């Protein structure tokens, strides 16, 4: 498990920096929408396009540290994220530590991502504008596969009938499989001639089986459909994979996702 660190000098007092981390109306300017964040409270933060983080606040010391433990889309690996603040002459030194990446590639993506988020944090604070990311063009999620379910998952992903049943009536054309990777082209009556693409990689990392899912091509859908369909398919994928995940956490996350819409 890897820990990544990102840091930025924010030309604002600690009290203001804390507000942008802990007040929903300010947090929404640079990171995500949430209804409440407080000591030892459950959290649900929605970014864009249906993506969200769910978990709990584990550290709360105003002006000093805010810590959360969460999962992306409510399933897969768990991450501990710690925002710490130090008062400096020119403002505040804001540091983010994120522990939980299971591969070096993921750790590098998190490092770059948090550096970008801190840049957006500073701009939102100084200019009082929204600096939020637009919805991501790829829908991605990771699940921990339940014991002895990997072969069943691989078999399902190789069967067009599973996609039609599990993914809201889509049609799937399965491509020639590669080692531990299954890809497909996906169409749907509502999308017209547009086509999306799925890729699922099955990996065993330190004795734990994972499925990495990427569903791309949403921007190729008709403009009025693209974001709404991507958002809808977050819940559809979570529900579809719940039978294969450890403790069915994906199904619980799917329910939570639908409840926020």
Beta strands, then each sheet from edge to edge (+ up, - down):
strand 1: 2-10
strand 2: 42-46
strand 3: 52-61
strand 4: 65-72
strand 5: 79-88
strand 6: 91-101
strand 7: 139-144
strand 8: 171-174
strand 9: 181-187
strand 10: 196-205
strand 11: 208-216
sheet 1: 1+ 6- 5+ 4- 3+ 2-
sheet 2: 7+ 11- 10+ 9- 8+
end
